[in-house]
Structure formats: structure tokens, C-alpha cells
Amino acid sequence: MSAERRILITGANGVLGGAIARQFLERDPACRVWLGVRGKRDKAEELAREYPERAQLLSLEVTSAEDWQAAVAAVETAGGPLSVLVNNAGGHDDALLATMRREQWNSVLDTNLNAVFLGCQAAVGSMLRGRWGRIINVASLSALHSPAGQANYAAAKAGVLGLTQSLAKETARLGITVNAVCPGHIEGAPPAGWTDEQLQAARRQTPMRRFARPEEIAAVVFFLASPEASYMTGSTLKLDGALV
Ligand SMILES: NC(=O)c1ccc[n+]([C@@H]2O[C@H](COP(=O)([O-])OP(=O)(O)OC[C@H]3O[C@@H](n4cnc5c(N)ncnc54)[C@H](OP(=O)(O)O)[C@@H]3O)[C@@H](O)[C@H]2O)c1
């Protein structure tokens, strides 16, 4: 890969977002990476210090259409059209549906699904100007195999898969591919509130007997963003150590 690619990764201070950013910075010396951050910034700042020429932080609350417009404009002003968008920011707020507060439902749908809509809409215009683009949406195994207690998260992530397929068809002839990944458990980013015993049990239930290392998911994202993945669009990849 020799041409400069401009990559925007949301939730880049998080475990997976950081691993994805590092993967691009290490493996594509010609790329520039914008690290989308909201609250915490410490890890993203560390990465930006490691790659001062090619990585920079960008304040991006993914549920804000205004933030998205500003983010894409910042990338374009600095170098040109956005080449790769990784919609990685997300989170869950679990409850049984019978007792789930409306606010819990809405906020999880907002962060995990509405934000992906906003991000894709902002990115596609820019990618059309560059006549090339790769969008990778980070969903979850919960989209394919919905657990009890995650109706909001599972519905949001399943929605991401639907959005991914529709958008892939809309952009298939325009040089823009759109794919989704569905990770199972990721090492270092356990579901909030889980005990060590629950984590050990989940590892035992996984046929590989371990969780994914963040860089194993990041490597697949890197491939989906590569020129070599040019015929792959509208796809969902399950990355779960054969859990399902
Ligand atoms: N961990 C897993 O086992 C697992 C499994 C399957 C899928 N996933 C998915 O993988 C993605 C990354 O998760 P992770 O495991 O790396 O979790 P993480 O370490 O908690 O990182 C999540 C990141 O998303 C950011 N974020 C959340 N809401 C945001 C918002 N409204 N605007 C901007 N940024 C926001 C967080 O920023 P703040 O610091 O500001 O909150 C944080 O940087 C998520 O989409 C998650 O659903 C994770």
C-alpha cells in the first residue's frame, strides 16, 4: 500500500479501537489515523505520541451529527477525502427487557446503531469525492446470538448488520465497500459487572478455550480495509473462536 490513506476510528481510546489504530499505524506506513475520542483520552494520547506524524486525536461524540460533520471536515482539510471509517465506538447497558428503562433502550440504540447511521452518512459523501472507501462496522456476536439481558444491545448490533448490507448495495458500484465484524468475547474488555468466575466459565464454553486478543479482531478489520478485500462487501464476519 503506497498511496496515503486517511483512516478514522471511533472509540479509539478503548481496547479494540486502540488495537485497530495500532494495526493501521504499524502495517501501513503511508496511512494517517484520526483517533476518535469522547471522554477518556490517555491511551489515544500515548499512541499519538508514538506516531506524532501520522496519528492525531479527534473529539467525536458519535451520536452527534454536528460532530461527524466536523470530524470529516477536519480529515478533508488536513489531507483529502476520508478513505477508511471504522465505526468501533459502542457499549452496553444490560437489563431484562421487562425491567429495562426506556432511557437504557434509547441510549444503547443511539450509541450502537444511530451513531453508525450518522457516521456512514458523513463518510460516504467524502469517500465519493475520493472515489474509494472502506467502511467497517464493529457489531457483536450478540447480533447473531442474542443473549438474555441484552435486548437493547442485540437489537442495535443486529440493526448494524442490516444497515451494512443495505449500504453495501447502495455503494457497490461506487468504489466503497461496507462490511461488519461480530466479535465474541475480547480479552481485556470484559462485560461490565462480570466476576472472574463468570469470565472463566465463558472461556471454558468457548471451543478455543480463550477470548480473542484485540489484535486478532484488528487484523480482520485491517484486511477488510485493504485493497485486497475489494470484492468483499455487505459481509458479516463472526470472530468468536467457534462459540456459536
Ligand atoms: N469487549 C468485547 O468483548 C466486545 C465483544 C463484541 C463487540 N464489542 C464491540 O467492540 C467495540 C469496542 O468495544 P471495546 O471492547 O473496545 O470497549 P471499550 O474499551 O469500552 O471501548 C469503547 C469505546 O467506545 C467509546 N464510546 C462509547 N460511547 C461513545 C459515544 N457516544 N461517542 C464516542 N465514543 C463512545 C468509549 O469512549 P469513552 O471512554 O468516552 O466512554 C470507548 O473509547 C464496541 O462497539 C463493542 O460493542 C466488544
Ligand as a Chemical Component Dictionary entry (heavy atoms), coordinates in Angstrom:
data_LIG
# 
_chem_comp.id                   LIG 
_chem_comp.type                 NON-POLYMER 
_chem_comp.pdbx_formal_charge   0 
_chem_comp.three_letter_code    LIG 
# 
loop_
_chem_comp_atom.comp_id 
_chem_comp_atom.atom_id 
_chem_comp_atom.alt_atom_id 
_chem_comp_atom.type_symbol 
_chem_comp_atom.charge 
_chem_comp_atom.model_Cartn_x 
_chem_comp_atom.model_Cartn_y 
_chem_comp_atom.model_Cartn_z 
_chem_comp_atom.pdbx_ordinal 
LIG N1  N1  N 0  -15.347 -6.228 24.541 1  
LIG C1  C1  C 0  -15.980 -7.199 23.940 2  
LIG O1  O1  O 0  -15.931 -8.375 24.379 3  
LIG C2  C2  C 0  -16.783 -6.929 22.692 4  
LIG C3  C3  C 0  -17.409 -8.004 22.056 5  
LIG C4  C4  C 0  -18.142 -7.754 20.901 6  
LIG C5  C5  C 0  -18.238 -6.476 20.378 7  
LIG N2  N2  N 1  -17.626 -5.458 21.025 8  
LIG C6  C6  C 0  -17.769 -4.116 20.443 9  
LIG O2  O2  O 0  -16.463 -3.615 20.185 10 
LIG C7  C7  C 0  -16.480 -2.197 20.206 11 
LIG C8  C8  C 0  -15.331 -1.686 21.075 12 
LIG O3  O3  O 0  -15.541 -2.114 22.399 13 
LIG P1  P1  P 0  -14.369 -2.350 23.450 14 
LIG O4  O4  O 0  -14.478 -3.737 23.902 15 
LIG O5  O5  O -1 -13.088 -1.860 22.921 16 
LIG O6  O6  O 0  -14.902 -1.435 24.649 17 
LIG P2  P2  P 0  -14.250 -0.206 25.393 18 
LIG O7  O7  O 0  -12.849 -0.489 25.739 19 
LIG O8  O8  O 0  -15.228 0.140  26.468 20 
LIG O9  O9  O 0  -14.268 0.938  24.288 21 
LIG C9  C9  C 0  -15.440 1.544  23.847 22 
LIG C10 C10 C 0  -15.084 2.898  23.294 23 
LIG O10 O10 O 0  -16.255 3.498  22.734 24 
LIG C11 C11 C 0  -16.315 4.845  23.167 25 
LIG N3  N3  N 0  -17.683 5.353  23.156 26 
LIG C12 C12 C 0  -18.766 4.836  23.759 27 
LIG N4  N4  N 0  -19.829 5.600  23.540 28 
LIG C13 C13 C 0  -19.416 6.645  22.754 29 
LIG C14 C14 C 0  -20.039 7.778  22.203 30 
LIG N5  N5  N 0  -21.337 8.021  22.372 31 
LIG N6  N6  N 0  -19.291 8.652  21.452 32 
LIG C15 C15 C 0  -17.974 8.415  21.268 33 
LIG N7  N7  N 0  -17.313 7.366  21.792 34 
LIG C16 C16 C 0  -18.035 6.490  22.524 35 
LIG C17 C17 C 0  -15.736 4.828  24.570 36 
LIG O11 O11 O 0  -15.333 6.127  24.914 37 
LIG P3  P3  P 0  -15.425 6.681  26.446 38 
LIG O12 O12 O 0  -14.139 6.321  27.075 39 
LIG O13 O13 O 0  -15.621 8.151  26.237 40 
LIG O14 O14 O 0  -16.622 6.025  27.070 41 
LIG C18 C18 C 0  -14.571 3.867  24.395 42 
LIG O15 O15 O 0  -13.426 4.526  23.888 43 
LIG C19 C19 C 0  -17.878 -1.793 20.693 44 
LIG O16 O16 O 0  -18.665 -1.439 19.582 45 
LIG C20 C20 C 0  -18.396 -3.067 21.337 46 
LIG O17 O17 O 0  -19.799 -3.128 21.325 47 
LIG C21 C21 C 0  -16.888 -5.636 22.154 48 
# 
loop_
_chem_comp_bond.comp_id 
_chem_comp_bond.atom_id_1 
_chem_comp_bond.atom_id_2 
_chem_comp_bond.value_order 
_chem_comp_bond.pdbx_ordinal 
LIG N1  C1  SING 1  
LIG C1  O1  DOUB 2  
LIG C1  C2  SING 3  
LIG C2  C3  SING 4  
LIG C2  C21 DOUB 5  
LIG C3  C4  DOUB 6  
LIG C4  C5  SING 7  
LIG C5  N2  DOUB 8  
LIG N2  C6  SING 9  
LIG N2  C21 SING 10 
LIG C6  O2  SING 11 
LIG C6  C20 SING 12 
LIG O2  C7  SING 13 
LIG C7  C8  SING 14 
LIG C7  C19 SING 15 
LIG C8  O3  SING 16 
LIG O3  P1  SING 17 
LIG P1  O4  DOUB 18 
LIG P1  O5  SING 19 
LIG P1  O6  SING 20 
LIG O6  P2  SING 21 
LIG P2  O7  DOUB 22 
LIG P2  O8  SING 23 
LIG P2  O9  SING 24 
LIG O9  C9  SING 25 
LIG C9  C10 SING 26 
LIG C10 O10 SING 27 
LIG C10 C18 SING 28 
LIG O10 C11 SING 29 
LIG C11 N3  SING 30 
LIG C11 C17 SING 31 
LIG N3  C12 SING 32 
LIG N3  C16 SING 33 
LIG C12 N4  DOUB 34 
LIG N4  C13 SING 35 
LIG C13 C14 SING 36 
LIG C13 C16 DOUB 37 
LIG C14 N5  SING 38 
LIG C14 N6  DOUB 39 
LIG N6  C15 SING 40 
LIG C15 N7  DOUB 41 
LIG N7  C16 SING 42 
LIG C17 O11 SING 43 
LIG C17 C18 SING 44 
LIG O11 P3  SING 45 
LIG P3  O12 DOUB 46 
LIG P3  O13 SING 47 
LIG P3  O14 SING 48 
LIG C18 O15 SING 49 
LIG C19 O16 SING 50 
LIG C19 C20 SING 51 
LIG C20 O17 SING 52 
# 
